[in-house]
Amino acid sequence: MATDITTDEVATWQVITGSARGAAHRATGLPNQDAAASQDGPGGAVVVAIADGHGHIRHFRSADGAALAVDVACRAASRAAAGLAADATGDEEAALAGQELARAVVADWRSAVADQLKARPYTAKELSLLDLTADTPAVPYGSTLLVAVISARWLVCAQIGDGDMLAVSPDGRSFSPVAADDRLDGHRTTSLCQPDALASFRTGAHDLGQVPLAALLLATDGYGNAQADEPWQPSVGRDLAKLAARHDRHWFEQEVPGWARRCASAEGSGDDATIALLLPGAARGAEEDG
């Protein structure tokens, strides 16, 4: 019996996450202000988001801001996935999906912050700090965000602030699926809490039929700042391609949390570190001809 594989096969994708509280946060009593979430979307799509709440005292509810960010991002990305699965989706439609994803995230995050403030208003102590800094009510929730959706043959990404996305080809070559932002200098970052947050989003759309991937890595800056090489992306990309060729999901589920812990340790960056690793699994859509 011969087996013919249809050209519209789509790989299923697996998500492995790990997050660790930074050594510096443990020393000062701060919680882990990172957040991560993933969910399955329609038609076999997968969405994943990670966020890094700001550590400055002005952002005293940033852990909540990060948690809200990954929640609204996954829901917005799931809505985007339905459109990306259409057969007629081309480069222009996929690029527009990324821009719409960013718009939805900004609007939904602001709404979620407002809803939380209604349910849990600022205390007198928090209000005095807010008055002292003259910040808007959203600033204490400040957070970065990285979100990716894979639907059918499309990878669509959106990012605001620091952290890294790394797309890895089977041969070990790697690239960032979103453009760099020259304003991110290791000390300053753009943020969801800024009035012009939408203008600071970078988005990207990639046809996985043209650029197949062995892995997609999303990481907060606590991961990148712990790497020995500079730039670290080429060597990490090569390593991930080799590991993906040798090991299955279960191996990565054991290893990825340890990677986050090492990066968050005093010997690493000392900062909270969160990793989301996406790996292609078996293909869907195979058909047999007798």
MIZADO-617730 format. One line per 10 residues: number of its first residue (from 1); for each residue x, y, z of N, C-alpha, C. Coordinates in nm, 2 decimals. Layout:
<balos>
NUM = X Y Z X Y Z X Y Z; ...
</balos>
This chain:
<balos>
1 = 0.08 -0.12 0.00 0.00 0.00 0.00 0.09 0.12 0.00; 0.07 0.21 -0.10 0.14 0.33 -0.11 0.08 0.44 -0.02; 0.16 0.53 0.03 0.11 0.64 0.12 0.15 0.77 0.05; 0.05 0.85 0.02 0.08 0.98 -0.04 0.05 1.08 0.07; 0.14 1.18 0.09 0.12 1.28 0.19 0.07 1.41 0.12; -0.04 1.46 0.16 -0.09 1.58 0.10 -0.01 1.70 0.13; -0.01 1.80 0.04 0.07 1.91 0.05 0.03 2.01 0.16; -0.10 1.98 0.21 -0.15 2.07 0.31 -0.13 2.02 0.45; -0.04 1.92 0.47 -0.01 1.88 0.60 0.04 1.99 0.69; -0.01 1.99 0.82 0.03 2.09 0.92 0.08 2.02 1.04
11 = 0.20 2.06 1.08 0.26 1.99 1.20 0.18 2.05 1.33; 0.16 1.95 1.42 0.11 2.00 1.55 0.23 2.05 1.63; 0.20 2.14 1.72 0.31 2.20 1.80 0.29 2.18 1.94; 0.40 2.15 2.01 0.40 2.13 2.15 0.47 2.25 2.22; 0.42 2.28 2.34 0.47 2.40 2.42 0.53 2.35 2.55; 0.65 2.38 2.58 0.71 2.35 2.71 0.75 2.48 2.77; 0.71 2.50 2.90 0.75 2.63 2.97 0.82 2.60 3.10; 0.90 2.70 3.14 0.97 2.70 3.27 0.99 2.84 3.31; 0.97 2.86 3.44 0.98 2.99 3.50 1.04 2.98 3.64; 1.13 3.07 3.67 1.20 3.07 3.80 1.22 3.21 3.86
21 = 1.20 3.22 3.99 1.22 3.35 4.06 1.37 3.38 4.07; 1.40 3.50 4.04 1.54 3.54 4.03 1.60 3.55 4.17; 1.73 3.52 4.18 1.81 3.53 4.30 1.80 3.67 4.36; 1.80 3.77 4.28 1.79 3.91 4.33 1.65 3.94 4.39; 1.55 3.88 4.33 1.42 3.89 4.39 1.40 3.82 4.52; 1.46 3.70 4.53 1.46 3.63 4.66 1.53 3.71 4.77; 1.64 3.77 4.73 1.71 3.85 4.83 1.63 3.97 4.88; 1.55 4.03 4.80 1.48 4.15 4.84 1.33 4.12 4.87; 1.29 4.00 4.86 1.15 3.96 4.89 1.05 3.99 4.78; 1.10 4.02 4.66 1.01 4.04 4.55 0.96 3.90 4.50
31 = 0.84 3.89 4.45 0.79 3.77 4.39 0.85 3.75 4.25; 0.82 3.64 4.19 0.85 3.62 4.05 0.75 3.70 3.97; 0.79 3.81 3.90 0.70 3.90 3.83 0.68 3.86 3.69; 0.74 3.75 3.64 0.71 3.69 3.51 0.58 3.62 3.51; 0.53 3.59 3.39 0.41 3.51 3.37 0.42 3.44 3.24; 0.36 3.32 3.23 0.36 3.25 3.10 0.22 3.18 3.09; 0.17 3.17 2.97 0.05 3.09 2.94 0.05 3.04 2.80; -0.02 2.93 2.78 -0.04 2.88 2.64 -0.17 2.81 2.63; -0.22 2.80 2.51 -0.35 2.72 2.49 -0.36 2.68 2.35; -0.44 2.58 2.33 -0.47 2.53 2.19 -0.57 2.63 2.13
41 = -0.55 2.66 2.01 -0.65 2.74 1.93 -0.73 2.66 1.84; -0.82 2.72 1.76 -0.90 2.65 1.67 -0.82 2.58 1.56; -0.87 2.47 1.51 -0.81 2.40 1.40 -0.67 2.35 1.42; -0.63 2.32 1.55 -0.50 2.27 1.58 -0.40 2.38 1.60; -0.44 2.50 1.61 -0.35 2.61 1.63 -0.29 2.60 1.78; -0.18 2.67 1.80 -0.13 2.68 1.93 -0.09 2.83 1.96; -0.11 2.88 2.08 -0.07 3.02 2.11 0.00 3.01 2.24; 0.10 3.10 2.26 0.18 3.11 2.38 0.22 3.25 2.40; 0.23 3.29 2.53 0.26 3.42 2.57 0.35 3.42 2.69; 0.45 3.51 2.70 0.52 3.53 2.82 0.53 3.68 2.85
51 = 0.54 3.72 2.97 0.55 3.86 3.01 0.64 3.88 3.13; 0.70 4.00 3.14 0.79 4.03 3.25 0.75 4.16 3.31; 0.69 4.15 3.43 0.65 4.27 3.50 0.77 4.35 3.55; 0.76 4.48 3.54 0.88 4.56 3.58 0.91 4.56 3.73; 1.04 4.56 3.76 1.08 4.55 3.90 1.08 4.68 3.98; 1.07 4.80 3.91 1.08 4.92 3.98 0.97 4.94 4.07; 0.99 5.02 4.18 0.88 5.04 4.28 0.76 5.11 4.22; 0.78 5.18 4.12 0.66 5.25 4.05 0.56 5.14 4.00; 0.61 5.02 3.97 0.53 4.92 3.91 0.50 4.81 4.01; 0.44 4.86 4.12 0.42 4.77 4.24 0.31 4.66 4.22
61 = 0.24 4.67 4.11 0.15 4.56 4.07 0.19 4.49 3.94; 0.31 4.49 3.91 0.36 4.44 3.78 0.34 4.29 3.77; 0.35 4.22 3.88 0.32 4.07 3.87 0.18 4.05 3.82; 0.08 4.13 3.87 -0.05 4.12 3.82 -0.06 4.17 3.68; 0.01 4.27 3.64 0.01 4.32 3.50 0.06 4.21 3.41; 0.16 4.14 3.44 0.21 4.03 3.36 0.11 3.92 3.34; 0.05 3.88 3.45 -0.05 3.78 3.45 -0.17 3.81 3.36; -0.21 3.94 3.37 -0.32 3.99 3.29 -0.28 3.99 3.14; -0.15 4.02 3.12 -0.10 4.03 2.98 -0.10 3.90 2.91; -0.05 3.79 2.97 -0.05 3.67 2.90 -0.19 3.61 2.89
71 = -0.28 3.64 2.98 -0.42 3.59 2.96 -0.49 3.66 2.84; -0.48 3.79 2.83 -0.55 3.86 2.72 -0.48 3.83 2.59; -0.35 3.81 2.59 -0.27 3.78 2.47 -0.31 3.64 2.41; -0.33 3.54 2.50 -0.37 3.41 2.45 -0.51 3.41 2.39; -0.60 3.49 2.46 -0.73 3.49 2.40 -0.74 3.57 2.27; -0.66 3.68 2.26 -0.66 3.75 2.13 -0.59 3.67 2.02; -0.48 3.60 2.06 -0.41 3.52 1.96 -0.50 3.40 1.91; -0.58 3.35 2.00 -0.67 3.24 1.96 -0.78 3.29 1.86; -0.82 3.42 1.88 -0.91 3.47 1.78 -0.84 3.49 1.64; -0.71 3.54 1.65 -0.64 3.56 1.53 -0.61 3.43 1.45
81 = -0.60 3.32 1.53 -0.57 3.19 1.47 -0.68 3.14 1.37; -0.80 3.17 1.40 -0.91 3.13 1.31 -0.90 3.19 1.17; -0.86 3.32 1.16 -0.84 3.38 1.03 -0.72 3.33 0.96; -0.61 3.29 1.04 -0.49 3.24 0.97 -0.51 3.11 0.91; -0.61 3.03 0.96 -0.63 2.90 0.91 -0.69 2.89 0.77; -0.75 3.01 0.73 -0.82 3.01 0.60 -0.72 2.98 0.48; -0.77 2.91 0.39 -0.68 2.88 0.27 -0.64 3.00 0.20; -0.72 3.11 0.20 -0.68 3.23 0.12 -0.59 3.32 0.19; -0.54 3.28 0.32 -0.45 3.37 0.39 -0.32 3.38 0.32; -0.28 3.50 0.29 -0.15 3.52 0.22 -0.06 3.61 0.31
91 = 0.05 3.66 0.25 0.14 3.74 0.33 0.08 3.86 0.39; 0.00 3.93 0.31 -0.06 4.06 0.35 -0.16 4.03 0.47; -0.24 3.93 0.45 -0.34 3.90 0.55 -0.27 3.86 0.68; -0.16 3.78 0.67 -0.09 3.74 0.79 -0.03 3.85 0.86; 0.03 3.95 0.79 0.09 4.07 0.85 -0.02 4.15 0.92; -0.13 4.16 0.86 -0.24 4.24 0.92 -0.29 4.17 1.04; -0.29 4.04 1.05 -0.33 3.96 1.16 -0.24 4.00 1.28; -0.11 4.01 1.26 -0.01 4.05 1.36 -0.04 4.19 1.42; -0.07 4.28 1.33 -0.10 4.42 1.37 -0.23 4.42 1.45; -0.33 4.35 1.41 -0.46 4.34 1.48 -0.44 4.27 1.61
101 = -0.36 4.17 1.62 -0.33 4.11 1.75 -0.27 4.21 1.85; -0.18 4.29 1.80 -0.12 4.40 1.89 -0.23 4.49 1.94; -0.31 4.54 1.85 -0.42 4.63 1.88 -0.51 4.57 1.99; -0.55 4.44 1.97 -0.64 4.37 2.06 -0.58 4.36 2.20; -0.45 4.32 2.20 -0.38 4.31 2.33 -0.38 4.43 2.41; -0.35 4.55 2.34 -0.34 4.67 2.41 -0.48 4.71 2.47; -0.58 4.70 2.39 -0.72 4.74 2.43 -0.76 4.64 2.54; -0.74 4.51 2.53 -0.79 4.41 2.63 -0.71 4.42 2.76; -0.58 4.45 2.75 -0.50 4.46 2.87 -0.55 4.58 2.95; -0.57 4.70 2.89 -0.61 4.81 2.96 -0.75 4.79 3.02
111 = -0.84 4.72 2.95 -0.97 4.69 3.01 -0.95 4.59 3.13; -0.86 4.50 3.12 -0.84 4.40 3.23 -0.79 4.47 3.35; -0.69 4.57 3.33 -0.64 4.64 3.44 -0.75 4.73 3.51; -0.83 4.79 3.43 -0.94 4.87 3.48 -1.04 4.78 3.56; -1.07 4.66 3.51 -1.16 4.57 3.58 -1.10 4.53 3.72; -0.97 4.50 3.72 -0.91 4.46 3.84 -0.91 4.58 3.94; -0.88 4.70 3.89 -0.89 4.81 3.99 -1.02 4.84 4.05; -1.13 4.80 3.97 -1.26 4.81 4.03 -1.28 4.71 4.14; -1.23 4.59 4.11 -1.25 4.48 4.21 -1.15 4.50 4.33; -1.04 4.55 4.30 -0.93 4.56 4.41 -0.87 4.70 4.39
121 = -0.93 4.81 4.44 -0.88 4.94 4.43 -0.75 4.96 4.50; -0.67 5.06 4.46 -0.55 5.09 4.53 -0.57 5.12 4.67; -0.48 5.07 4.76 -0.49 5.10 4.90 -0.44 5.25 4.92; -0.46 5.30 5.04 -0.41 5.43 5.07 -0.26 5.44 5.05; -0.18 5.34 5.09 -0.04 5.34 5.07 0.00 5.35 4.92; -0.07 5.26 4.84 -0.05 5.26 4.70 -0.09 5.39 4.63; -0.20 5.45 4.68 -0.24 5.58 4.62 -0.14 5.69 4.65; -0.08 5.69 4.77 0.02 5.79 4.81 0.14 5.78 4.72; 0.18 5.65 4.68 0.30 5.63 4.59 0.26 5.68 4.45; 0.14 5.65 4.41 0.09 5.69 4.28 0.09 5.84 4.27
131 = 0.05 5.91 4.38 0.04 6.06 4.38 0.19 6.11 4.37; 0.28 6.05 4.44 0.42 6.09 4.45 0.48 6.09 4.31; 0.45 5.98 4.24 0.52 5.97 4.10 0.44 6.03 3.99; 0.31 6.08 4.02 0.22 6.14 3.93 0.20 6.05 3.81; 0.19 5.91 3.83 0.17 5.82 3.73 0.02 5.80 3.70; -0.01 5.75 3.58 -0.15 5.71 3.55 -0.18 5.58 3.62; -0.30 5.54 3.64 -0.34 5.42 3.71 -0.28 5.29 3.65; -0.25 5.29 3.52 -0.20 5.17 3.46 -0.05 5.14 3.49; 0.02 5.25 3.52 0.17 5.23 3.53 0.21 5.13 3.64; 0.15 5.12 3.75 0.19 5.01 3.85 0.18 4.87 3.79
141 = 0.10 4.85 3.69 0.09 4.72 3.63 0.19 4.70 3.51; 0.28 4.78 3.49 0.37 4.78 3.37 0.43 4.64 3.35; 0.44 4.60 3.22 0.49 4.47 3.19 0.53 4.47 3.04; 0.62 4.39 3.01 0.65 4.36 2.87 0.56 4.24 2.82; 0.57 4.21 2.70 0.49 4.09 2.65 0.55 4.04 2.52; 0.55 3.91 2.51 0.59 3.84 2.38 0.48 3.73 2.36; 0.42 3.73 2.24 0.31 3.64 2.21 0.33 3.59 2.07; 0.31 3.46 2.05 0.32 3.39 1.92 0.20 3.30 1.90; 0.15 3.29 1.78 0.05 3.20 1.74 0.09 3.13 1.61; 0.08 3.00 1.61 0.10 2.91 1.50 -0.03 2.85 1.46
151 = -0.07 2.89 1.34 -0.20 2.84 1.29 -0.18 2.80 1.14; -0.22 2.68 1.10 -0.20 2.63 0.97 -0.05 2.64 0.94; -0.02 2.71 0.83 0.13 2.73 0.79 0.19 2.86 0.84; 0.11 2.93 0.92 0.16 3.07 0.96 0.21 3.08 1.10; 0.32 3.15 1.12 0.37 3.19 1.25 0.35 3.34 1.26; 0.27 3.39 1.35 0.25 3.53 1.37 0.29 3.57 1.51; 0.38 3.67 1.53 0.43 3.71 1.65 0.41 3.86 1.68; 0.40 3.90 1.81 0.39 4.04 1.85 0.47 4.05 1.98; 0.54 4.16 1.99 0.63 4.19 2.11 0.63 4.33 2.14; 0.63 4.36 2.28 0.66 4.50 2.33 0.75 4.48 2.44
161 = 0.86 4.56 2.44 0.96 4.55 2.55 1.07 4.45 2.52; 1.15 4.43 2.62 1.27 4.34 2.60 1.23 4.20 2.62; 1.33 4.11 2.62 1.30 3.97 2.60 1.34 3.93 2.46; 1.33 3.80 2.43 1.38 3.75 2.30 1.28 3.64 2.25; 1.27 3.65 2.11 1.21 3.54 2.03 1.32 3.49 1.94; 1.33 3.36 1.93 1.43 3.30 1.85 1.37 3.19 1.77; 1.36 3.20 1.63 1.31 3.10 1.54 1.43 3.02 1.49; 1.43 2.89 1.51 1.54 2.80 1.48 1.51 2.71 1.37; 1.59 2.71 1.26 1.57 2.62 1.15 1.63 2.48 1.18; 1.59 2.38 1.11 1.65 2.24 1.14 1.80 2.24 1.12
171 = 1.86 2.33 1.04 2.01 2.32 1.02 2.08 2.41 1.12; 2.01 2.46 1.22 2.07 2.54 1.33 2.08 2.69 1.31; 2.04 2.73 1.19 2.04 2.88 1.17 1.92 2.94 1.24; 1.93 3.06 1.29 1.83 3.12 1.37 1.81 3.27 1.33; 1.69 3.32 1.36 1.66 3.46 1.34 1.55 3.50 1.43; 1.54 3.63 1.45 1.43 3.68 1.53 1.31 3.71 1.44; 1.19 3.65 1.48 1.07 3.67 1.39 1.01 3.81 1.41; 1.06 3.90 1.49 1.02 4.04 1.50 1.14 4.13 1.49; 1.12 4.25 1.45 1.23 4.34 1.44 1.29 4.38 1.57; 1.41 4.42 1.57 1.47 4.47 1.70 1.42 4.61 1.73
181 = 1.44 4.66 1.85 1.40 4.79 1.89 1.53 4.86 1.95; 1.58 4.96 1.89 1.70 5.02 1.93 1.69 5.09 2.07; 1.57 5.12 2.11 1.55 5.19 2.24 1.58 5.10 2.36; 1.58 4.97 2.34 1.60 4.87 2.44 1.75 4.85 2.47; 1.80 4.92 2.57 1.95 4.92 2.59 1.99 4.84 2.71; 1.91 4.75 2.77 1.94 4.68 2.88 1.90 4.74 3.01; 1.87 4.87 3.01 1.83 4.94 3.13 1.69 5.00 3.11; 1.64 5.02 2.99 1.51 5.08 2.97 1.43 4.98 2.88; 1.30 4.98 2.89 1.22 4.90 2.81 1.09 4.97 2.78; 1.03 4.94 2.66 0.90 4.99 2.64 0.80 4.90 2.72
191 = 0.67 4.94 2.73 0.58 4.87 2.82 0.44 4.88 2.78; 0.36 4.79 2.82 0.22 4.79 2.80 0.15 4.91 2.87; 0.22 4.96 2.98 0.15 5.06 3.06 0.17 5.20 3.00; 0.25 5.21 2.89 0.27 5.34 2.83 0.15 5.39 2.74; 0.12 5.52 2.74 0.01 5.56 2.66 0.02 5.53 2.51; 0.14 5.52 2.46 0.16 5.49 2.32 0.21 5.35 2.30; 0.16 5.26 2.38 0.21 5.12 2.38 0.19 5.06 2.24; 0.08 5.08 2.17 0.06 5.02 2.04 0.17 5.06 1.94; 0.22 5.18 1.95 0.33 5.22 1.86 0.46 5.15 1.88; 0.47 5.09 2.00 0.60 5.03 2.04 0.59 4.88 2.01
201 = 0.48 4.82 1.97 0.47 4.68 1.94 0.55 4.65 1.81; 0.62 4.54 1.80 0.68 4.49 1.68 0.61 4.36 1.65; 0.57 4.35 1.52 0.50 4.23 1.48 0.57 4.16 1.36; 0.54 4.04 1.34 0.60 3.96 1.23 0.52 3.85 1.19; 0.52 3.81 1.06 0.44 3.70 1.01 0.53 3.62 0.91; 0.53 3.49 0.93 0.63 3.40 0.86 0.55 3.28 0.81; 0.58 3.24 0.68 0.51 3.13 0.62 0.60 3.00 0.65; 0.56 2.92 0.74 0.63 2.80 0.78 0.65 2.70 0.66; 0.57 2.71 0.56 0.59 2.63 0.44 0.71 2.67 0.37; 0.75 2.79 0.38 0.87 2.84 0.31 0.99 2.84 0.41
211 = 0.97 2.86 0.54 1.07 2.87 0.64 1.04 2.77 0.75; 1.07 2.64 0.73 1.03 2.54 0.83 1.12 2.56 0.96; 1.06 2.53 1.07 1.13 2.55 1.20 1.15 2.42 1.28; 1.26 2.41 1.35 1.28 2.30 1.44 1.24 2.34 1.58; 1.23 2.47 1.61 1.20 2.52 1.74 1.17 2.67 1.73; 1.09 2.71 1.83 1.07 2.86 1.85 1.08 2.88 2.00; 1.17 2.97 2.03 1.20 3.01 2.17 1.15 3.15 2.20; 1.07 3.16 2.31 1.04 3.29 2.37 1.10 3.29 2.51; 1.16 3.40 2.55 1.23 3.41 2.68 1.23 3.56 2.73; 1.21 3.57 2.86 1.22 3.70 2.92 1.37 3.74 2.93
221 = 1.40 3.86 2.96 1.54 3.91 2.95 1.63 3.84 3.06; 1.57 3.78 3.16 1.65 3.71 3.26 1.72 3.58 3.20; 1.66 3.53 3.08 1.73 3.42 3.01 1.85 3.48 2.93; 1.82 3.57 2.85 1.92 3.62 2.76 2.04 3.68 2.83; 2.01 3.75 2.94 2.12 3.81 3.02 2.21 3.71 3.09; 2.16 3.59 3.10 2.24 3.49 3.17 2.34 3.41 3.07; 2.32 3.44 2.94 2.40 3.36 2.84 2.55 3.41 2.84; 2.64 3.32 2.82 2.78 3.36 2.82 2.83 3.42 2.69; 2.77 3.38 2.58 2.81 3.43 2.45 2.74 3.56 2.42; 2.81 3.65 2.34 2.75 3.77 2.30 2.79 3.80 2.16
231 = 2.69 3.79 2.06 2.55 3.76 2.08 2.54 3.61 2.11; 2.44 3.58 2.19 2.42 3.44 2.23 2.32 3.36 2.14; 2.25 3.43 2.05 2.15 3.36 1.97 2.20 3.26 1.88; 2.31 3.28 1.80 2.36 3.18 1.71 2.39 3.05 1.78; 2.46 3.05 1.89 2.50 2.93 1.95 2.38 2.86 2.02; 2.29 2.93 2.08 2.17 2.87 2.13 2.08 2.81 2.02; 2.07 2.88 1.91 2.00 2.82 1.79 2.06 2.69 1.75; 2.19 2.68 1.73 2.26 2.56 1.69 2.23 2.45 1.80; 2.24 2.48 1.92 2.22 2.38 2.03 2.07 2.33 2.03; 1.98 2.42 2.01 1.84 2.38 2.01 1.81 2.29 1.89
241 = 1.86 2.32 1.78 1.84 2.23 1.66 1.89 2.09 1.68; 2.01 2.08 1.74 2.07 1.95 1.77 1.98 1.88 1.87; 1.94 1.95 1.98 1.86 1.88 2.08 1.73 1.84 2.03; 1.67 1.92 1.95 1.53 1.89 1.89 1.54 1.77 1.80; 1.65 1.75 1.74 1.67 1.63 1.65 1.69 1.50 1.73; 1.74 1.51 1.85 1.77 1.40 1.93 1.67 1.36 2.04; 1.59 1.45 2.08 1.50 1.43 2.20 1.36 1.46 2.17; 1.27 1.39 2.25 1.13 1.42 2.24 1.08 1.52 2.34; 0.95 1.54 2.34 0.89 1.64 2.43 0.92 1.61 2.57; 0.91 1.48 2.61 0.93 1.45 2.75 1.07 1.49 2.80
251 = 1.17 1.47 2.72 1.30 1.52 2.76 1.30 1.67 2.79; 1.25 1.74 2.70 1.24 1.89 2.72 1.16 1.93 2.84; 1.05 1.86 2.87 0.97 1.89 2.98 1.05 1.87 3.11; 1.15 1.78 3.11 1.24 1.76 3.23 1.34 1.87 3.23; 1.39 1.92 3.12 1.51 2.01 3.11 1.47 2.15 3.12; 1.37 2.20 3.05 1.34 2.34 3.04 1.33 2.41 3.18; 1.25 2.36 3.27 1.25 2.43 3.40 1.38 2.44 3.47; 1.47 2.35 3.45 1.61 2.36 3.50 1.69 2.47 3.43; 1.67 2.49 3.30 1.73 2.60 3.23 1.69 2.73 3.29; 1.56 2.75 3.32 1.51 2.87 3.38 1.57 2.89 3.52
261 = 1.58 2.79 3.60 1.64 2.80 3.73 1.78 2.84 3.73; 1.86 2.79 3.63 2.00 2.82 3.62 2.02 2.97 3.58; 1.93 3.01 3.49 1.94 3.15 3.44 1.90 3.25 3.55; 1.81 3.21 3.64 1.76 3.30 3.74 1.85 3.30 3.87; 1.95 3.21 3.87 2.04 3.19 3.99 2.14 3.31 4.00; 2.20 3.32 4.11 2.30 3.42 4.13 2.42 3.40 4.03; 2.44 3.28 3.98 2.55 3.26 3.88 2.50 3.29 3.74; 2.37 3.31 3.72 2.31 3.35 3.60 2.29 3.50 3.59; 2.16 3.54 3.56 2.13 3.68 3.56 2.09 3.73 3.69; 2.04 3.64 3.78 1.98 3.68 3.91 1.84 3.74 3.89
271 = 1.79 3.75 3.77 1.66 3.80 3.74 1.56 3.69 3.72; 1.43 3.72 3.74 1.33 3.62 3.70 1.36 3.57 3.56; 1.34 3.45 3.53 1.37 3.39 3.40 1.26 3.30 3.36; 1.20 3.33 3.24 1.09 3.25 3.19 1.11 3.21 3.05; 1.09 3.08 3.02 1.12 3.02 2.88 0.99 2.96 2.84; 0.95 2.98 2.71 0.85 2.90 2.64 0.91 2.85 2.51; 0.92 2.72 2.50 0.98 2.65 2.39 0.87 2.58 2.31; 0.86 2.61 2.18 0.76 2.54 2.09 0.84 2.45 2.00; 0.79 2.32 1.99 0.85 2.22 1.91 0.75 2.16 1.82; 0.78 2.14 1.69 0.68 2.07 1.60 0.68 1.92 1.63
281 = 0.56 1.87 1.63 0.53 1.73 1.65 0.49 1.66 1.52; 0.41 1.56 1.54 0.36 1.48 1.42 0.28 1.57 1.33; 0.28 1.54 1.20 0.20 1.62 1.11 0.05 1.57 1.11; -0.04 1.67 1.09 -0.18 1.64 1.07 -0.21 1.64 0.92; -0.31 1.57 0.88 -0.36 1.59 0.74 -0.31 1.48 0.64; -0.24 1.38 0.69 -0.19 1.28 0.60 -0.31 1.19 0.55; -0.30 1.16 0.42 -0.40 1.07 0.36 -0.34 0.95 0.30; -0.41 0.84 0.30 -0.36 0.72 0.24 -0.43 0.69 0.11; -0.36 0.65 0.01 -0.42 0.60 -0.12 -0.39 0.45 -0.13; -0.50 0.38 -0.16 -0.48 0.24 -0.16 -0.41 0.19 -0.29
</balos>
